[in-house]
Amino acid sequence: MPVWSNPVLRVYHGTDDVSAAVAPNAALGTPLSFVVTLALCRPNTDFGQGFYVTTRLHQAREWANTRVLRAPPQPGLHAVVLGFDLDRDWLAGLDSLTFVRPIRDFWNLVTDCRHGFAPHQRIPPRPAPYDVVYGPVTLWPQRLVIADCDQISFHTRRAIRGLTPVRLADRAAYTF
């Protein structure tokens, strides 16, 4: 009897309720009309400017809490975690780059992306960045990774379109 059923991949994004347009009284599991705008994503990150998620709820909570703690004090600002259920067949059809562990190629990509070089340095005829990059989370600028943490970054409109539906997965700890 098979055990594998190709289930959806549940991933999480830590943010704040204002950025995600989450109503203060929204219940967990509430579907949201969240829209990712790649141009508003932070540049100079591990895999370049993109929308980052993780398979670890705890890690997304930490990202959400960090975001709220670093934000200018704003009354009513809450840390929240968004959840996405990704179809694995759709994900497999994207142009992807995967790092299982931090090998030299991984560090070369992270260094380029952190220093603002063109995304993923692809050679024509594929000059566009990868749709998706998956790998460990770094403690940049040290060449260290955080144990039991991962990140999946989405870099193209094609990839972003698959990030639906989105729901409120968790309310993290911090509130102003």
N, C-alpha and C positions, 0 to 999 in steps of 0.2 A: 504494500500500500504506500503510495507516495506521501511524503511529508511536505515537500515544497509545493506551494500553490501560486507562486509569483504574486505575492500580495503587494499592495501599494507601499511605497516607501514614505514613512511619516518623517517630516523634517520640521525644524523650528527656527524662528527668527526673533531675536530679542530686540526690543525697541521701546518707545514710549507711546502712550495712548494718543498724544497730540499728533505725532508724526504719522501714526497709523490710522488716525481719524476713528478711534474706538470710543464709543459713548461711555461715559463714566459708570453707567449702570448696566452695561452689556454683560450678559451671563456667559460663563465658559461654554464653548462650543458654538457660540453665535457666529453665523456666517458674516463675513465682512466684505465690503466693496473696496478693498485695498488695491492700490495701483502702484506698481514699481516704476519709477522714473530713473533709468540708468544714469542720466546726466547729474542727478542729485546724489548718487552714491559716492562715498569717499574714495578719492584717488590714493595712490601710493600704499595700497594694502598688500597682503601676502600674494594674492594672485591678480592684482590689478583692480581697477575700478569695476565694481560689480555688486550684485545683491548676494549677500552671504547667508547661508542657513547651516544648520548642524543636525545630526541625527540624535543629539543628546539634549533632552529637555533641561537638565541641570545647567549645561553650558549656555543655552539660550537665556535662561534666567539670569545667569551671571552677566551676560552681555547687556541684557535689559537694565539690570541694576546699575551697571557701570555707566551706561548711557545717561540715566537719570541723575546719577551722582555727579557726572561731569558737566551736565547742562547748567546754564544760568538758573538760579532759583526761580521757579515759576509755580505759583499756587495751583494745586490740583494736578500737577504732572505725575503720572503713574508709570511704573515699569510694567510692560506687558509682553507676552510671548504670543506670536502668531504661529499657527500650525498649518502645514500644507501636506496633502496626501498626493504624492507623485506616482504616476503610472510608470512602472519600470520599463515597459516596452517603449513608451514615448521617450523616456530618459535615455534608453539605449540607442535611439535614433539620432541623438544630438552629437555634434562634433565635440568630443570630450578628451580631457587630459587627466590622468589619474596617477597619484603618487601614493603608494601603500606605506612607504616609510621615507624618512628624510635623506635620500641619497644626494649625491653631488648635483645632479640635474635639478632636483627640487630646490636646493639652495641657490643655484644659478637663476632659476625663474623668480624665486622670492626676492633675491637681491635686485634683479632688473625691475620688477614690479614696484618694489619699495622705493627705488630711486627714480621712478616716473618714466621709464623707457616705454616705448610703444608696446601695447598689450601683446604679450606672448611671442613677440618677435618672429612671426610666421613668415615663411618665404613664399613668394608668389608661385603658383597661382592661388594660394590660400592666404592672402594678406590679412584677412579678418581674424580677430581673436577667436579662441575656442569658445563654443557656446557655454560649456561647463568645465570647471576645474575642481577636482576633489583631492584632498590631502590632509595632512596633519596641521595643527594650529601652532604657529611659532611664538616664541618669546623674543621677537625682534627687538633690538638688533643683535642679541646673542644668537648663536646658532644652536638653539635649544627648541624642543617642541614640548607641548603640554600633554602629559600622559592621558590616555582615554578621551581625547578631544579630537573632533574632526571638523572640517569645513567644506562646504560645497558652494562654489561661487558661480553665479549666472551672469554672463557678459554680453549677451545679444538679445535683441527683441524676440527672436525666435525662441530662445530659452525662457524668457520672462513670460511669454504667452502660456506656457504650461504650468505656471504657478497658480492655478486656480483649481478648486475653490480654496479660499483662505478662511480660517476660523480663529476665534480667540481661544488659544490653548491654555493660557495660564496668566495669572496676575502675579508678577514677581514681587519682591519684598518692599522696594523703596517707593516712597511717595513724598512729594513736597507739599 
